[in-house]
């Protein structure tokens, strides 16, 4: 947990080379509501944030948003940690975007 690490209560480190597409829960909920009324939409539909960010970038942005020094977020490399999991879990949301679904970027979300 980033807040616990910043407070010195946790030894959690955040990976610099593990990427995701974070989305605000309100954007995902709005997409579900909008698409639930679309009987013409079938199959897998990815709804995710518009850009891939590393977990470290996400944690540092969150720390800054909370008023902390982002440089205090403890980071490490996924490769150096020995943890075996995918580095890039990046979703293609182009189908959802074509249906009018838009998730805000990390910067837009934190600016709220």
C-alpha positions in Angstrom: 0.0 0.0 0.0 1.5 3.3 -1.1 0.2 5.4 1.8 1.6 2.8 4.3 5.0 2.9 2.6 5.1 6.7 2.6 4.3 6.7 6.3 7.1 4.2 6.9 4.7 1.4 8.1 5.2 -0.9 5.2 8.2 -2.3 3.2 6.1 -2.5 0.0 8.0 -1.6 -3.2 6.4 -0.6 -6.4 7.5 -2.0 -9.8 8.9 0.4 -12.4 8.5 -2.0 -15.3 5.0 -3.4 -14.8 2.4 -1.6 -16.9 -1.3 -1.3 -16.6 -4.1 0.9 -18.0 -5.8 2.3 -14.9 -9.4 3.6 -15.1 -11.5 5.5 -12.7 -14.3 3.4 -11.2 -16.9 6.0 -12.2 -15.8 5.8 -15.9 -16.0 2.0 -15.8 -19.5 2.1 -14.1 -20.7 4.6 -16.7 -19.4 2.4 -19.5 -21.3 -0.6 -18.0 -24.5 1.3 -17.8 -24.2 2.7 -21.3 -23.3 -0.6 -22.9 -25.9 -2.6 -20.9 -28.6 -1.1 -23.1 -26.9 -2.1 -26.3 -28.2 -5.5 -27.5 -26.0 -5.1 -30.6 -22.8 -5.3 -28.6 -21.4 -8.9 -28.1 -18.3 -10.5 -27.0 -15.3 -9.2 -25.0 -15.2 -5.4 -24.7 -12.2 -3.9 -22.9 -12.8 -0.7 -20.9 -9.6 0.7 -19.6 -7.7 3.9 -19.2 -6.3 5.5 -22.4 -2.6 5.1 -21.6 -0.4 2.5 -20.2 1.5 3.6 -17.0 3.9 1.8 -14.8 2.8 0.9 -11.3 5.5 3.2 -10.1 4.2 6.1 -12.2 0.7 5.5 -10.8 2.0 5.4 -7.2 4.1 8.5 -7.7 1.2 10.4 -9.2 -1.0 9.3 -6.3 1.7 10.3 -3.8 1.9 13.8 -5.3 -1.9 14.1 -5.4 -1.8 13.2 -1.7 0.8 15.9 -1.0 3.8 13.6 -0.6 7.1 13.7 -2.4 6.8 11.2 -5.3 10.5 10.4 -5.0 9.7 8.8 -1.6 7.8 6.0 -3.3 10.0 2.9 -2.9 10.5 1.3 -6.3 12.2 -1.8 -7.8 12.2 -3.7 -11.0 9.9 -6.7 -11.5 12.8 -8.5 -13.1 15.1 -7.9 -10.2 12.4 -9.0 -7.7 12.2 -12.5 -9.2 8.3 -12.3 -9.2 6.9 -14.2 -12.2 4.0 -12.3 -13.8 3.3 -10.3 -16.9 5.0 -6.9 -17.3 2.5 -5.4 -19.7 -1.2 -6.0 -19.1 -2.4 -3.3 -21.5 -5.9 -3.5 -22.9 -7.1 -2.4 -26.3 -10.2 -0.2 -25.7 -10.7 0.8 -29.3 -13.9 -1.1 -29.7 -15.4 0.6 -26.6 -14.1 4.0 -27.8 -15.9 3.4 -31.1 -19.1 2.9 -29.1 -18.7 6.2 -27.4 -17.1 5.0 -24.2 -14.3 7.2 -22.9 -12.2 6.8 -19.8 -10.3 9.7 -18.4 -6.5 9.7 -18.3 -4.6 9.5 -15.0 -3.9 13.2 -15.2 -7.6 14.0 -15.8 -8.7 11.8 -13.0 -6.2 13.3 -10.5 -7.2 16.8 -11.5 -10.8 16.2 -10.4 
